[in-house]
Protein backbone atom coordinates (compact mmCIF):
# COMPACT_ATOMS: atom_id res chain seq x y z
CA UNK A 1 0.00 0.00 0.00
CA UNK A 2 1.36 3.38 -0.90
CA UNK A 3 2.23 5.68 1.99
CA UNK A 4 0.31 8.50 0.32
CA UNK A 5 -2.94 6.56 0.64
CA UNK A 6 -2.30 5.95 4.34
CA UNK A 7 -1.47 9.53 5.35
CA UNK A 8 -3.56 11.41 2.79
CA UNK A 9 -6.21 12.58 5.27
CA UNK A 10 -3.89 13.33 8.21
CA UNK A 11 -3.76 16.98 9.25
CA UNK A 12 -1.37 18.02 12.00
CA UNK A 13 -1.26 21.57 13.35
CA UNK A 14 1.36 21.00 16.03
CA UNK A 15 4.96 21.49 14.78
CA UNK A 16 6.38 19.12 17.43
CA UNK A 17 3.95 16.39 16.36
CA UNK A 18 5.01 16.88 12.75
CA UNK A 19 8.69 16.56 13.71
CA UNK A 20 7.97 13.40 15.71
CA UNK A 21 6.02 11.93 12.80
CA UNK A 22 8.81 12.66 10.32
CA UNK A 23 11.43 11.21 12.68
CA UNK A 24 9.34 8.05 13.07
CA UNK A 25 8.98 7.70 9.29
CA UNK A 26 12.72 8.20 8.77
CA UNK A 27 13.55 5.73 11.53
CA UNK A 28 11.22 3.19 9.95
CA UNK A 29 12.94 3.62 6.59
CA UNK A 30 16.37 3.22 8.21
CA UNK A 31 15.34 -0.03 9.90
CA UNK A 32 13.92 -1.66 6.77
CA UNK A 33 15.28 -5.10 6.01
CA UNK A 34 14.21 -7.50 3.32
CA UNK A 35 13.03 -10.99 4.09
CA UNK A 36 15.27 -13.95 3.54
CA UNK A 37 14.01 -17.00 1.67
CA UNK A 38 13.41 -18.71 5.02
CA UNK A 39 11.13 -15.84 6.12
CA UNK A 40 9.06 -15.64 2.95
CA UNK A 41 5.46 -16.81 3.00
CA UNK A 42 4.53 -20.01 1.30
CA UNK A 43 1.29 -21.74 0.41
CA UNK A 44 0.59 -24.61 2.79
CA UNK A 45 -1.19 -27.51 1.14
CA UNK A 46 -0.45 -30.29 3.62
CA UNK A 47 -3.78 -31.15 5.30
CA UNK A 48 -2.08 -32.23 8.54
CA UNK A 49 -0.19 -28.94 8.89
CA UNK A 50 -3.40 -27.01 8.20
CA UNK A 51 -5.27 -29.10 10.79
CA UNK A 52 -2.55 -28.48 13.42
CA UNK A 53 -2.54 -24.75 12.68
CA UNK A 54 -6.32 -24.46 12.97
CA UNK A 55 -6.33 -26.52 16.17
CA UNK A 56 -3.85 -24.07 17.74
CA UNK A 57 -5.99 -21.13 16.62
CA UNK A 58 -9.11 -22.66 18.13
CA UNK A 59 -7.30 -23.48 21.39
CA UNK A 60 -6.09 -19.87 21.71
CA UNK A 61 -9.68 -18.69 21.40
CA UNK A 62 -10.91 -21.27 23.89
CA UNK A 63 -13.00 -23.09 21.28
CA UNK A 64 -13.24 -26.83 21.73
CA UNK A 65 -13.69 -28.82 18.56
mmCIF file of the N, C-alpha and C atoms, coordinates in Angstrom:
data_MODEL
# 
_entry.id   MODEL 
# 
loop_
_atom_site.group_PDB 
_atom_site.id 
_atom_site.type_symbol 
_atom_site.label_atom_id 
_atom_site.label_alt_id 
_atom_site.label_comp_id 
_atom_site.label_asym_id 
_atom_site.label_entity_id 
_atom_site.label_seq_id 
_atom_site.pdbx_PDB_ins_code 
_atom_site.Cartn_x 
_atom_site.Cartn_y 
_atom_site.Cartn_z 
_atom_site.occupancy 
_atom_site.B_iso_or_equiv 
_atom_site.pdbx_formal_charge 
_atom_site.auth_seq_id 
_atom_site.auth_comp_id 
_atom_site.auth_asym_id 
_atom_site.auth_atom_id 
_atom_site.pdbx_PDB_model_num 
ATOM 1   N N  . UNK A 1 1  ? 0.848   -1.166  0.000  1.00 0.00 ? 1  UNK A N  1 
ATOM 2   C CA . UNK A 1 1  ? 0.000   0.000   0.000  1.00 0.00 ? 1  UNK A CA 1 
ATOM 3   C C  . UNK A 1 1  ? 0.898   1.234   0.000  1.00 0.00 ? 1  UNK A C  1 
ATOM 4   N N  . UNK A 1 2  ? 0.563   2.172   -0.803 1.00 0.00 ? 2  UNK A N  1 
ATOM 5   C CA . UNK A 1 2  ? 1.360   3.384   -0.898 1.00 0.00 ? 2  UNK A CA 1 
ATOM 6   C C  . UNK A 1 2  ? 1.187   4.232   0.358  1.00 0.00 ? 2  UNK A C  1 
ATOM 7   N N  . UNK A 1 3  ? 2.278   4.825   0.808  1.00 0.00 ? 3  UNK A N  1 
ATOM 8   C CA . UNK A 1 3  ? 2.231   5.676   1.995  1.00 0.00 ? 3  UNK A CA 1 
ATOM 9   C C  . UNK A 1 3  ? 1.261   6.829   1.793  1.00 0.00 ? 3  UNK A C  1 
ATOM 10  N N  . UNK A 1 4  ? 1.197   7.361   0.585  1.00 0.00 ? 4  UNK A N  1 
ATOM 11  C CA . UNK A 1 4  ? 0.310   8.497   0.325  1.00 0.00 ? 4  UNK A CA 1 
ATOM 12  C C  . UNK A 1 4  ? -1.145  8.161   0.615  1.00 0.00 ? 4  UNK A C  1 
ATOM 13  N N  . UNK A 1 5  ? -1.558  6.927   0.365  1.00 0.00 ? 5  UNK A N  1 
ATOM 14  C CA . UNK A 1 5  ? -2.939  6.558   0.639  1.00 0.00 ? 5  UNK A CA 1 
ATOM 15  C C  . UNK A 1 5  ? -3.189  6.377   2.131  1.00 0.00 ? 5  UNK A C  1 
ATOM 16  N N  . UNK A 1 6  ? -2.148  6.124   2.894  1.00 0.00 ? 6  UNK A N  1 
ATOM 17  C CA . UNK A 1 6  ? -2.296  5.950   4.338  1.00 0.00 ? 6  UNK A CA 1 
ATOM 18  C C  . UNK A 1 6  ? -2.385  7.302   5.036  1.00 0.00 ? 6  UNK A C  1 
ATOM 19  N N  . UNK A 1 7  ? -1.549  8.256   4.632  1.00 0.00 ? 7  UNK A N  1 
ATOM 20  C CA . UNK A 1 7  ? -1.470  9.530   5.355  1.00 0.00 ? 7  UNK A CA 1 
ATOM 21  C C  . UNK A 1 7  ? -2.184  10.672  4.639  1.00 0.00 ? 7  UNK A C  1 
ATOM 22  N N  . UNK A 1 8  ? -2.916  10.384  3.603  1.00 0.00 ? 8  UNK A N  1 
ATOM 23  C CA . UNK A 1 8  ? -3.559  11.412  2.791  1.00 0.00 ? 8  UNK A CA 1 
ATOM 24  C C  . UNK A 1 8  ? -4.458  12.328  3.620  1.00 0.00 ? 8  UNK A C  1 
ATOM 25  N N  . UNK A 1 9  ? -5.236  11.784  4.538  1.00 0.00 ? 9  UNK A N  1 
ATOM 26  C CA . UNK A 1 9  ? -6.206  12.584  5.275  1.00 0.00 ? 9  UNK A CA 1 
ATOM 27  C C  . UNK A 1 9  ? -5.709  13.068  6.636  1.00 0.00 ? 9  UNK A C  1 
ATOM 28  N N  . UNK A 1 10 ? -4.429  12.908  6.921  1.00 0.00 ? 10 UNK A N  1 
ATOM 29  C CA . UNK A 1 10 ? -3.893  13.335  8.207  1.00 0.00 ? 10 UNK A CA 1 
ATOM 30  C C  . UNK A 1 10 ? -3.566  14.822  8.159  1.00 0.00 ? 10 UNK A C  1 
ATOM 31  N N  . UNK A 1 11 ? -4.079  15.557  9.140  1.00 0.00 ? 11 UNK A N  1 
ATOM 32  C CA . UNK A 1 11 ? -3.759  16.979  9.250  1.00 0.00 ? 11 UNK A CA 1 
ATOM 33  C C  . UNK A 1 11 ? -3.216  17.219  10.650 1.00 0.00 ? 11 UNK A C  1 
ATOM 34  N N  . UNK A 1 12 ? -2.016  17.774  10.710 1.00 0.00 ? 12 UNK A N  1 
ATOM 35  C CA . UNK A 1 12 ? -1.374  18.024  11.997 1.00 0.00 ? 12 UNK A CA 1 
ATOM 36  C C  . UNK A 1 12 ? -1.058  19.509  12.084 1.00 0.00 ? 12 UNK A C  1 
ATOM 37  N N  . UNK A 1 13 ? -1.488  20.146  13.160 1.00 0.00 ? 13 UNK A N  1 
ATOM 38  C CA . UNK A 1 13 ? -1.261  21.575  13.345 1.00 0.00 ? 13 UNK A CA 1 
ATOM 39  C C  . UNK A 1 13 ? -0.173  21.872  14.371 1.00 0.00 ? 13 UNK A C  1 
ATOM 40  N N  . UNK A 1 14 ? 0.349   20.836  15.000 1.00 0.00 ? 14 UNK A N  1 
ATOM 41  C CA . UNK A 1 14 ? 1.355   20.999  16.031 1.00 0.00 ? 14 UNK A CA 1 
ATOM 42  C C  . UNK A 1 14 ? 2.739   20.710  15.434 1.00 0.00 ? 14 UNK A C  1 
ATOM 43  N N  . UNK A 1 15 ? 3.635   21.696  15.377 1.00 0.00 ? 15 UNK A N  1 
ATOM 44  C CA . UNK A 1 15 ? 4.958   21.490  14.778 1.00 0.00 ? 15 UNK A CA 1 
ATOM 45  C C  . UNK A 1 15 ? 5.756   20.360  15.433 1.00 0.00 ? 15 UNK A C  1 
ATOM 46  N N  . UNK A 1 16 ? 5.647   20.191  16.753 1.00 0.00 ? 16 UNK A N  1 
ATOM 47  C CA . UNK A 1 16 ? 6.377   19.120  17.434 1.00 0.00 ? 16 UNK A CA 1 
ATOM 48  C C  . UNK A 1 16 ? 5.848   17.748  17.009 1.00 0.00 ? 16 UNK A C  1 
ATOM 49  N N  . UNK A 1 17 ? 4.547   17.650  16.804 1.00 0.00 ? 17 UNK A N  1 
ATOM 50  C CA . UNK A 1 17 ? 3.954   16.391  16.360 1.00 0.00 ? 17 UNK A CA 1 
ATOM 51  C C  . UNK A 1 17 ? 4.420   16.064  14.938 1.00 0.00 ? 17 UNK A C  1 
ATOM 52  N N  . UNK A 1 18 ? 4.539   17.087  14.115 1.00 0.00 ? 18 UNK A N  1 
ATOM 53  C CA . UNK A 1 18 ? 5.010   16.880  12.751 1.00 0.00 ? 18 UNK A CA 1 
ATOM 54  C C  . UNK A 1 18 ? 6.449   16.374  12.774 1.00 0.00 ? 18 UNK A C  1 
ATOM 55  N N  . UNK A 1 19 ? 7.296   16.989  13.597 1.00 0.00 ? 19 UNK A N  1 
ATOM 56  C CA . UNK A 1 19 ? 8.692   16.559  13.709 1.00 0.00 ? 19 UNK A CA 1 
ATOM 57  C C  . UNK A 1 19 ? 8.776   15.111  14.191 1.00 0.00 ? 19 UNK A C  1 
ATOM 58  N N  . UNK A 1 20 ? 7.967   14.766  15.184 1.00 0.00 ? 20 UNK A N  1 
ATOM 59  C CA . UNK A 1 20 ? 7.970   13.398  15.709 1.00 0.00 ? 20 UNK A CA 1 
ATOM 60  C C  . UNK A 1 20 ? 7.519   12.404  14.636 1.00 0.00 ? 20 UNK A C  1 
ATOM 61  N N  . UNK A 1 21 ? 6.515   12.801  13.862 1.00 0.00 ? 21 UNK A N  1 
ATOM 62  C CA . UNK A 1 21 ? 6.018   11.933  12.795 1.00 0.00 ? 21 UNK A CA 1 
ATOM 63  C C  . UNK A 1 21 ? 7.098   11.708  11.737 1.00 0.00 ? 21 UNK A C  1 
ATOM 64  N N  . UNK A 1 22 ? 7.760   12.773  11.331 1.00 0.00 ? 22 UNK A N  1 
ATOM 65  C CA . UNK A 1 22 ? 8.811   12.659  10.321 1.00 0.00 ? 22 UNK A CA 1 
ATOM 66  C C  . UNK A 1 22 ? 9.969   11.814  10.844 1.00 0.00 ? 22 UNK A C  1 
ATOM 67  N N  . UNK A 1 23 ? 10.353  12.019  12.092 1.00 0.00 ? 23 UNK A N  1 
ATOM 68  C CA . UNK A 1 23 ? 11.426  11.214  12.679 1.00 0.00 ? 23 UNK A CA 1 
ATOM 69  C C  . UNK A 1 23 ? 11.048  9.736   12.702 1.00 0.00 ? 23 UNK A C  1 
ATOM 70  N N  . UNK A 1 24 ? 9.790   9.440   13.030 1.00 0.00 ? 24 UNK A N  1 
ATOM 71  C CA . UNK A 1 24 ? 9.337   8.051   13.069 1.00 0.00 ? 24 UNK A CA 1 
ATOM 72  C C  . UNK A 1 24 ? 9.367   7.433   11.672 1.00 0.00 ? 24 UNK A C  1 
ATOM 73  N N  . UNK A 1 25 ? 8.951   8.198   10.663 1.00 0.00 ? 25 UNK A N  1 
ATOM 74  C CA . UNK A 1 25 ? 8.976   7.700   9.289  1.00 0.00 ? 25 UNK A CA 1 
ATOM 75  C C  . UNK A 1 25 ? 10.417  7.447   8.828  1.00 0.00 ? 25 UNK A C  1 
ATOM 76  N N  . UNK A 1 26 ? 11.319  8.373   9.153  1.00 0.00 ? 26 UNK A N  1 
ATOM 77  C CA . UNK A 1 26 ? 12.722  8.203   8.772  1.00 0.00 ? 26 UNK A CA 1 
ATOM 78  C C  . UNK A 1 26 ? 13.349  7.013   9.492  1.00 0.00 ? 26 UNK A C  1 
ATOM 79  N N  . UNK A 1 27 ? 13.031  6.859   10.760 1.00 0.00 ? 27 UNK A N  1 
ATOM 80  C CA . UNK A 1 27 ? 13.552  5.732   11.527 1.00 0.00 ? 27 UNK A CA 1 
ATOM 81  C C  . UNK A 1 27 ? 13.052  4.410   10.948 1.00 0.00 ? 27 UNK A C  1 
ATOM 82  N N  . UNK A 1 28 ? 11.795  4.385   10.551 1.00 0.00 ? 28 UNK A N  1 
ATOM 83  C CA . UNK A 1 28 ? 11.218  3.190   9.952  1.00 0.00 ? 28 UNK A CA 1 
ATOM 84  C C  . UNK A 1 28 ? 11.939  2.847   8.654  1.00 0.00 ? 28 UNK A C  1 
ATOM 85  N N  . UNK A 1 29 ? 12.239  3.853   7.859  1.00 0.00 ? 29 UNK A N  1 
ATOM 86  C CA . UNK A 1 29 ? 12.939  3.620   6.586  1.00 0.00 ? 29 UNK A CA 1 
ATOM 87  C C  . UNK A 1 29 ? 14.362  3.123   6.838  1.00 0.00 ? 29 UNK A C  1 
ATOM 88  N N  . UNK A 1 30 ? 15.007  3.639   7.890  1.00 0.00 ? 30 UNK A N  1 
ATOM 89  C CA . UNK A 1 30 ? 16.370  3.223   8.210  1.00 0.00 ? 30 UNK A CA 1 
ATOM 90  C C  . UNK A 1 30 ? 16.435  1.781   8.703  1.00 0.00 ? 30 UNK A C  1 
ATOM 91  N N  . UNK A 1 31 ? 15.363  1.310   9.318  1.00 0.00 ? 31 UNK A N  1 
ATOM 92  C CA . UNK A 1 31 ? 15.343  -0.032  9.902  1.00 0.00 ? 31 UNK A CA 1 
ATOM 93  C C  . UNK A 1 31 ? 14.743  -1.077  8.975  1.00 0.00 ? 31 UNK A C  1 
ATOM 94  N N  . UNK A 1 32 ? 14.526  -0.722  7.721  1.00 0.00 ? 32 UNK A N  1 
ATOM 95  C CA . UNK A 1 32 ? 13.915  -1.657  6.773  1.00 0.00 ? 32 UNK A CA 1 
ATOM 96  C C  . UNK A 1 32 ? 14.906  -2.759  6.407  1.00 0.00 ? 32 UNK A C  1 
ATOM 97  N N  . UNK A 1 33 ? 14.448  -3.988  6.473  1.00 0.00 ? 33 UNK A N  1 
ATOM 98  C CA . UNK A 1 33 ? 15.279  -5.098  6.010  1.00 0.00 ? 33 UNK A CA 1 
ATOM 99  C C  . UNK A 1 33 ? 14.412  -6.066  5.234  1.00 0.00 ? 33 UNK A C  1 
ATOM 100 N N  . UNK A 1 34 ? 14.970  -6.589  4.160  1.00 0.00 ? 34 UNK A N  1 
ATOM 101 C CA . UNK A 1 34 ? 14.214  -7.499  3.317  1.00 0.00 ? 34 UNK A CA 1 
ATOM 102 C C  . UNK A 1 34 ? 14.187  -8.888  3.933  1.00 0.00 ? 34 UNK A C  1 
ATOM 103 N N  . UNK A 1 35 ? 13.178  -9.625  3.576  1.00 0.00 ? 35 UNK A N  1 
ATOM 104 C CA . UNK A 1 35 ? 13.031  -10.988 4.091  1.00 0.00 ? 35 UNK A CA 1 
ATOM 105 C C  . UNK A 1 35 ? 13.990  -11.933 3.379  1.00 0.00 ? 35 UNK A C  1 
ATOM 106 N N  . UNK A 1 36 ? 14.458  -12.900 4.132  1.00 0.00 ? 36 UNK A N  1 
ATOM 107 C CA . UNK A 1 36 ? 15.271  -13.954 3.535  1.00 0.00 ? 36 UNK A CA 1 
ATOM 108 C C  . UNK A 1 36 ? 14.322  -15.010 2.965  1.00 0.00 ? 36 UNK A C  1 
ATOM 109 N N  . UNK A 1 37 ? 14.852  -15.930 2.231  1.00 0.00 ? 37 UNK A N  1 
ATOM 110 C CA . UNK A 1 37 ? 14.014  -16.999 1.673  1.00 0.00 ? 37 UNK A CA 1 
ATOM 111 C C  . UNK A 1 37 ? 13.311  -17.780 2.782  1.00 0.00 ? 37 UNK A C  1 
ATOM 112 N N  . UNK A 1 38 ? 13.997  -17.962 3.912  1.00 0.00 ? 38 UNK A N  1 
ATOM 113 C CA . UNK A 1 38 ? 13.410  -18.713 5.022  1.00 0.00 ? 38 UNK A CA 1 
ATOM 114 C C  . UNK A 1 38 ? 12.232  -17.967 5.647  1.00 0.00 ? 38 UNK A C  1 
ATOM 115 N N  . UNK A 1 39 ? 12.200  -16.641 5.520  1.00 0.00 ? 39 UNK A N  1 
ATOM 116 C CA . UNK A 1 39 ? 11.134  -15.836 6.120  1.00 0.00 ? 39 UNK A CA 1 
ATOM 117 C C  . UNK A 1 39 ? 9.965   -15.577 5.171  1.00 0.00 ? 39 UNK A C  1 
ATOM 118 N N  . UNK A 1 40 ? 10.110  -15.911 3.933  1.00 0.00 ? 40 UNK A N  1 
ATOM 119 C CA . UNK A 1 40 ? 9.057   -15.642 2.952  1.00 0.00 ? 40 UNK A CA 1 
ATOM 120 C C  . UNK A 1 40 ? 7.851   -16.551 3.191  1.00 0.00 ? 40 UNK A C  1 
ATOM 121 N N  . UNK A 1 41 ? 6.698   -16.040 2.858  1.00 0.00 ? 41 UNK A N  1 
ATOM 122 C CA . UNK A 1 41 ? 5.460   -16.807 3.000  1.00 0.00 ? 41 UNK A CA 1 
ATOM 123 C C  . UNK A 1 41 ? 5.376   -17.869 1.918  1.00 0.00 ? 41 UNK A C  1 
ATOM 124 N N  . UNK A 1 42 ? 4.750   -18.944 2.272  1.00 0.00 ? 42 UNK A N  1 
ATOM 125 C CA . UNK A 1 42 ? 4.525   -20.008 1.297  1.00 0.00 ? 42 UNK A CA 1 
ATOM 126 C C  . UNK A 1 42 ? 3.084   -20.489 1.418  1.00 0.00 ? 42 UNK A C  1 
ATOM 127 N N  . UNK A 1 43 ? 2.625   -21.158 0.412  1.00 0.00 ? 43 UNK A N  1 
ATOM 128 C CA . UNK A 1 43 ? 1.294   -21.738 0.415  1.00 0.00 ? 43 UNK A CA 1 
ATOM 129 C C  . UNK A 1 43 ? 1.376   -23.119 1.055  1.00 0.00 ? 43 UNK A C  1 
ATOM 130 N N  . UNK A 1 44 ? 0.594   -23.318 2.093  1.00 0.00 ? 44 UNK A N  1 
ATOM 131 C CA . UNK A 1 44 ? 0.591   -24.606 2.786  1.00 0.00 ? 44 UNK A CA 1 
ATOM 132 C C  . UNK A 1 44 ? -0.543  -25.446 2.219  1.00 0.00 ? 44 UNK A C  1 
ATOM 133 N N  . UNK A 1 45 ? -0.192  -26.615 1.717  1.00 0.00 ? 45 UNK A N  1 
ATOM 134 C CA . UNK A 1 45 ? -1.193  -27.510 1.135  1.00 0.00 ? 45 UNK A CA 1 
ATOM 135 C C  . UNK A 1 45 ? -1.315  -28.827 1.887  1.00 0.00 ? 45 UNK A C  1 
ATOM 136 N N  . UNK A 1 46 ? -0.431  -29.050 2.846  1.00 0.00 ? 46 UNK A N  1 
ATOM 137 C CA . UNK A 1 46 ? -0.451  -30.292 3.616  1.00 0.00 ? 46 UNK A CA 1 
ATOM 138 C C  . UNK A 1 46 ? -1.627  -30.269 4.595  1.00 0.00 ? 46 UNK A C  1 
ATOM 139 N N  . UNK A 1 47 ? -2.591  -31.161 4.438  1.00 0.00 ? 47 UNK A N  1 
ATOM 140 C CA . UNK A 1 47 ? -3.780  -31.151 5.299  1.00 0.00 ? 47 UNK A CA 1 
ATOM 141 C C  . UNK A 1 47 ? -3.448  -31.278 6.785  1.00 0.00 ? 47 UNK A C  1 
ATOM 142 N N  . UNK A 1 48 ? -2.434  -32.048 7.125  1.00 0.00 ? 48 UNK A N  1 
ATOM 143 C CA . UNK A 1 48 ? -2.077  -32.229 8.542  1.00 0.00 ? 48 UNK A CA 1 
ATOM 144 C C  . UNK A 1 48 ? -1.539  -30.933 9.143  1.00 0.00 ? 48 UNK A C  1 
ATOM 145 N N  . UNK A 1 49 ? -0.709  -30.221 8.408  1.00 0.00 ? 49 UNK A N  1 
ATOM 146 C CA . UNK A 1 49 ? -0.191  -28.936 8.895  1.00 0.00 ? 49 UNK A CA 1 
ATOM 147 C C  . UNK A 1 49 ? -1.323  -27.920 9.059  1.00 0.00 ? 49 UNK A C  1 
ATOM 148 N N  . UNK A 1 50 ? -2.254  -27.926 8.120  1.00 0.00 ? 50 UNK A N  1 
ATOM 149 C CA . UNK A 1 50 ? -3.402  -27.013 8.199  1.00 0.00 ? 50 UNK A CA 1 
ATOM 150 C C  . UNK A 1 50 ? -4.251  -27.359 9.412  1.00 0.00 ? 50 UNK A C  1 
ATOM 151 N N  . UNK A 1 51 ? -4.486  -28.652 9.635  1.00 0.00 ? 51 UNK A N  1 
ATOM 152 C CA . UNK A 1 51 ? -5.265  -29.099 10.791 1.00 0.00 ? 51 UNK A CA 1 
ATOM 153 C C  . UNK A 1 51 ? -4.602  -28.671 12.098 1.00 0.00 ? 51 UNK A C  1 
ATOM 154 N N  . UNK A 1 52 ? -3.283  -28.867 12.205 1.00 0.00 ? 52 UNK A N  1 
ATOM 155 C CA . UNK A 1 52 ? -2.555  -28.482 13.415 1.00 0.00 ? 52 UNK A CA 1 
ATOM 156 C C  . UNK A 1 52 ? -2.635  -26.972 13.647 1.00 0.00 ? 52 UNK A C  1 
ATOM 157 N N  . UNK A 1 53 ? -2.469  -26.200 12.574 1.00 0.00 ? 53 UNK A N  1 
ATOM 158 C CA . UNK A 1 53 ? -2.542  -24.753 12.684 1.00 0.00 ? 53 UNK A CA 1 
ATOM 159 C C  . UNK A 1 53 ? -3.925  -24.306 13.181 1.00 0.00 ? 53 UNK A C  1 
ATOM 160 N N  . UNK A 1 54 ? -4.969  -24.844 12.578 1.00 0.00 ? 54 UNK A N  1 
ATOM 161 C CA . UNK A 1 54 ? -6.323  -24.464 12.973 1.00 0.00 ? 54 UNK A CA 1 
ATOM 162 C C  . UNK A 1 54 ? -6.629  -24.911 14.399 1.00 0.00 ? 54 UNK A C  1 
ATOM 163 N N  . UNK A 1 55 ? -6.113  -26.055 14.802 1.00 0.00 ? 55 UNK A N  1 
ATOM 164 C CA . UNK A 1 55 ? -6.327  -26.518 16.173 1.00 0.00 ? 55 UNK A CA 1 
ATOM 165 C C  . UNK A 1 55 ? -5.713  -25.528 17.162 1.00 0.00 ? 55 UNK A C  1 
ATOM 166 N N  . UNK A 1 56 ? -4.496  -25.049 16.864 1.00 0.00 ? 56 UNK A N  1 
ATOM 167 C CA . UNK A 1 56 ? -3.846  -24.068 17.737 1.00 0.00 ? 56 UNK A CA 1 
ATOM 168 C C  . UNK A 1 56 ? -4.654  -22.778 17.793 1.00 0.00 ? 56 UNK A C  1 
ATOM 169 N N  . UNK A 1 57 ? -5.177  -22.341 16.659 1.00 0.00 ? 57 UNK A N  1 
ATOM 170 C CA . UNK A 1 57 ? -5.993  -21.127 16.623 1.00 0.00 ? 57 UNK A CA 1 
ATOM 171 C C  . UNK A 1 57 ? -7.246  -21.283 17.484 1.00 0.00 ? 57 UNK A C  1 
ATOM 172 N N  . UNK A 1 58 ? -7.897  -22.410 17.348 1.00 0.00 ? 58 UNK A N  1 
ATOM 173 C CA . UNK A 1 58 ? -9.110  -22.659 18.130 1.00 0.00 ? 58 UNK A CA 1 
ATOM 174 C C  . UNK A 1 58 ? -8.795  -22.736 19.615 1.00 0.00 ? 58 UNK A C  1 
ATOM 175 N N  . UNK A 1 59 ? -7.694  -23.373 19.974 1.00 0.00 ? 59 UNK A N  1 
ATOM 176 C CA . UNK A 1 59 ? -7.301  -23.477 21.388 1.00 0.00 ? 59 UNK A CA 1 
ATOM 177 C C  . UNK A 1 59 ? -7.020  -22.101 21.986 1.00 0.00 ? 59 UNK A C  1 
ATOM 178 N N  . UNK A 1 60 ? -6.374  -21.223 21.216 1.00 0.00 ? 60 UNK A N  1 
ATOM 179 C CA . UNK A 1 60 ? -6.095  -19.874 21.709 1.00 0.00 ? 60 UNK A CA 1 
ATOM 180 C C  . UNK A 1 60 ? -7.381  -19.113 21.988 1.00 0.00 ? 60 UNK A C  1 
ATOM 181 N N  . UNK A 1 61 ? -8.412  -19.376 21.220 1.00 0.00 ? 61 UNK A N  1 
ATOM 182 C CA . UNK A 1 61 ? -9.677  -18.690 21.401 1.00 0.00 ? 61 UNK A CA 1 
ATOM 183 C C  . UNK A 1 61 ? -10.599 -19.422 22.397 1.00 0.00 ? 61 UNK A C  1 
ATOM 184 N N  . UNK A 1 62 ? -10.132 -20.531 22.907 1.00 0.00 ? 62 UNK A N  1 
ATOM 185 C CA . UNK A 1 62 ? -10.912 -21.271 23.887 1.00 0.00 ? 62 UNK A CA 1 
ATOM 186 C C  . UNK A 1 62 ? -12.073 -22.040 23.259 1.00 0.00 ? 62 UNK A C  1 
ATOM 187 N N  . UNK A 1 63 ? -11.944 -22.355 21.989 1.00 0.00 ? 63 UNK A N  1 
ATOM 188 C CA . UNK A 1 63 ? -13.000 -23.090 21.284 1.00 0.00 ? 63 UNK A CA 1 
ATOM 189 C C  . UNK A 1 63 ? -12.612 -24.561 21.237 1.00 0.00 ? 63 UNK A C  1 
ATOM 190 N N  . UNK A 1 64 ? -13.502 -25.394 21.746 1.00 0.00 ? 64 UNK A N  1 
ATOM 191 C CA . UNK A 1 64 ? -13.237 -26.832 21.731 1.00 0.00 ? 64 UNK A CA 1 
ATOM 192 C C  . UNK A 1 64 ? -13.924 -27.444 20.529 1.00 0.00 ? 64 UNK A C  1 
ATOM 193 N N  . UNK A 1 65 ? -13.204 -28.213 19.811 1.00 0.00 ? 65 UNK A N  1 
ATOM 194 C CA . UNK A 1 65 ? -13.685 -28.818 18.564 1.00 0.00 ? 65 UNK A CA 1 
ATOM 195 C C  . UNK A 1 65 ? -14.688 -29.871 18.765 1.00 0.00 ? 65 UNK A C  1 
# 
